[in-house]
């Protein structure tokens, strides 16, 4: 069996997860914790990929990142960088599709603890940065980590949008889900079955772990007495 | 000397108070929803008044139309109703969070009698112990004023009595103004040198007690 799909999938999912984590953290801090005009519209746009068919997301990305698309042409002119039909395209697709999951987890995580804890830190003279790194981040971490795992699992399984923007080029953009689809298409059900089992196991482990982790954290700071 | 002369519009009434107090224990007394905590929060800087003046020892925290002094620079000690101890830190780390000197911390821990709790987490200690830790944590920052928001409301009668004694003793030693919010008149009478009666954001009576 050829293992390049596994390595490629892990690479794409890891990079996408890092990007989504940082962006999700920043946007959750900026948007979820503040009230401003047009907030629901901004959140609507962020969460949109959650309800859209992946093909619609893929088509939109193809339009944006295509050679003549508004972002694609800029990247081509400035950095000589092509997104469409490369593994970077797969990363872009994963980022967009998985982002709502991270954003939701992060917003919930930052609203899940007593705001007076931050006030208590400030009143003791802690700067905004110190409050974030010593209070907000550690207290939100369980929720953030759950979001991280969800993001990784979603990226690993991304199919529709990835196929639209990255295509299926063996050795270049053949992630596990795409490999399964094209293996079935060409009647190679043995290869398809192996990959299916691997993905089911990975997905199952992620879900079991998240359930265990969230239950554990519900009780984490509860009084023992 | 603390001067508070503020107006702030709230959904159901407007806070309009005028206070001038020295290094005493001042009690803001009144039913829930009379604006007590909001006044405390304006002094601490969590809330901003609509207009007026807040000043401590000639240092203005807030003046109408000027940028308010940041929370971090006010040198205020605050004990929250639910204590707001950092749940992910030990008692020792909680007290060290804003401490000015190690000696003061050691002394505080001794005076307040919480040496045996230092390595424990907030979830492992009782309500009365949390209350003591919260007081120690607030005093460790060497505040110019101590604000207490119903600090005894979640404690049982016996623990309450111990904590009253503790607070009076600490006030004897530290001699900084203390403003405490409560809706328990017995508590107000036992601790306060002045009781400010509030109703719907306005002062309806000022009471001076013998101790003050």
Boltz contact constraints between the chains, C-beta under 6 A:
constraints:
  - contact:
      token1: [A, 116]
      token2: [B, 80]
      max_distance: 6.0
  - contact:
      token1: [A, 116]
      token2: [B, 84]
      max_distance: 6.0
  - contact:
      token1: [A, 117]
      token2: [B, 84]
      max_distance: 6.0
  - contact:
      token1: [A, 119]
      token2: [B, 46]
      max_distance: 6.0
  - contact:
      token1: [A, 120]
      token2: [B, 84]
      max_distance: 6.0
  - contact:
      token1: [A, 122]
      token2: [B, 71]
      max_distance: 6.0
  - contact:
      token1: [A, 122]
      token2: [B, 72]
      max_distance: 6.0
  - contact:
      token1: [A, 123]
      token2: [B, 44]
      max_distance: 6.0
  - contact:
      token1: [A, 123]
      token2: [B, 71]
      max_distance: 6.0
  - contact:
      token1: [A, 123]
      token2: [B, 76]
      max_distance: 6.0
  - contact:
      token1: [A, 123]
      token2: [B, 78]
      max_distance: 6.0
  - contact:
      token1: [A, 124]
      token2: [B, 97]
      max_distance: 6.0
  - contact:
      token1: [A, 124]
      token2: [B, 98]
      max_distance: 6.0
  - contact:
      token1: [A, 124]
      token2: [B, 141]
      max_distance: 6.0
  - contact:
      token1: [A, 125]
      token2: [B, 72]
      max_distance: 6.0
  - contact:
      token1: [A, 125]
      token2: [B, 98]
      max_distance: 6.0
  - contact:
      token1: [A, 138]
      token2: [B, 88]
      max_distance: 6.0
  - contact:
      token1: [A, 221]
      token2: [B, 87]
      max_distance: 6.0
  - contact:
      token1: [A, 221]
      token2: [B, 123]
      max_distance: 6.0
  - contact:
      token1: [A, 223]
      token2: [B, 123]
      max_distance: 6.0
  - contact:
      token1: [A, 224]
      token2: [B, 123]
      max_distance: 6.0
  - contact:
      token1: [A, 224]
      token2: [B, 124]
      max_distance: 6.0
